[in-house]
């Protein structure tokens, strides 16, 4: 039946397109400044070739003195030809936009005060990592030019 074949073809196209988009979560530690970071991202693609994806994400970092909110717009190249066992390497780069608050709070004469400073910056992310086909990944992520920091992250893509 031609109508049934056309319906199956459309169903197959929809299924393929839905599989192109995933979400993920991440967490880890940051050095300079020292932070605990958590975040979420989307994996969109592949684009142009089966190795390139776009990964926008949000991250929130908490530290003793510093709080950071960041938006990352990373492109990722998956090096599938170099697979060893279940793990595959990847590398990427992208834009980073962040707002950082550095502050000290205290109390003097019964009045609370805040020696704080808000800072807005943009920079470039560089990342390398290893991922499994099941969704788990480890990543080293460094931001240059703006609020510099290096992050060691672990996460999962759904």
N, C-alpha and C positions, 0 to 999 in steps of 0.2 A: 504494500500500500504506500503510495508516494507521500501522503500526509504523515504517516507514521515515520517514514524515513526522514522527512524534513524536520519533524519534531525531535527525533533522536540527534540529528545534526546540531540543532539549536541547543539542545540539552548538553551535548558534548562541548560546544563552544563556551557556554556559560560556566560549566565545571572547570574548564581550563583557565578561564579568566579569574574565577574566584581563587584558584590555587596560586595565583601570582601575588596575592596580597596576604601578609601575615602581620601579627603584632608580637611584641616580645617585651620582657622585663629584664632589668639588670640591676646589679648592686655591686658595691666594691669600696675600695679605699682610694683616696687621693693624697698625693704628696705635693707640698708647696702650693697652696696651704693644705694642712692636714685636715681631711674631711672624710666622713662616711657619706657615700653617694648612693642614691636610688634613682631609678628612672624607667621610662617606657619608650618604646620606639615602634615604628612600622617598617616592614620590609616590603618595598614596592618593586615590582619588576619580575623578570629581567627586562632590560632595555638594550637595544642595539645588538646585543649578543647574549647568550645564556649565562655568561659569567658576570655581568654588571647589574647591580641592583642599587636602588636609592633608598637610604635609611634615615628619614627624619626622626628626631627624638627629643624628648624633654628629660632634663636631669635636675635633681635637687640635692645639694650637698650641705651637710651640717657639721660644724666643728665647734671647738671651744670659743673661738673668737669670730669665726667667719661663717656666713650663710651664703650659698650660691644657688642661683637659678639659671639654667642654661638651655638654649635651643641649639641643637646640632642638626646640620643638613649635610649628611655624609654620603658619598658615593663609595660603593664597596665592589672590589674585584675579587671574585671567588676563584682560587687557583685549583680547580678540580683535577687537573692533570698531575698534580703533585700529591695525590691522596696516599696516605700511609695508614693502612688499616681503616678504622672507622672515622678518623679525624681528617679534616680538610683545612688547609691554611687559606687565609684571606688577608687582604690589605686594602687600605682606602684612605681617603682624605675628604675634607669638606669644610664648610663654614661653621663657625661657632659664634653665637651671640649670647652674652651673659650679663647678669646683674649680680653684683656682689655687695654684701653688707659686712663691714668689719666694725665691731663695736665692743665696748667695755661698759658694763652697767655697774652702778654702785649706789650707795645711799650715804648721804651726808646731811646731818642735822634733820633727819626725818624726811628729807626730800630725795626722791629718786632722780638720778641723772643718767644720761647716756652719752658717752663719748663715742659717737659712731660716724661712719662715713659710707655713703652709697657710691658705687662705682659701676658704670656701664662700659662694656668693651666688646669688641669683636675680634676674632682671630681665625686661625686655621687649625683644624684637627688633623692629626696623622694617626692612623691606627693599624695594628696588625693583630691577628688572632687565629684561633683554631676553633672549628665547629664540627659537630656531629650531624649526621643525617636526621637524628632524632630531635634536634633542636637546641641542645646544650652548647654553650660556647664560653671560651676564655678570651680576654682581649686586653691588650696594652694600648692605651689611648693617651696621646699627648697633645696639648693645645699650645700653639706658638703665637706670639705677637700680642695677645690680649692678657687676660688674667691667667698667667701661665700655670699649668698644673699637669701632672702626670697621674693617670688613673689606671689601676689594675682592677678589671671588672670580670664578673662571672654572670651569666644570664641564661635565659631560655627563650627560644622562639616558638610560638604556638602555631 
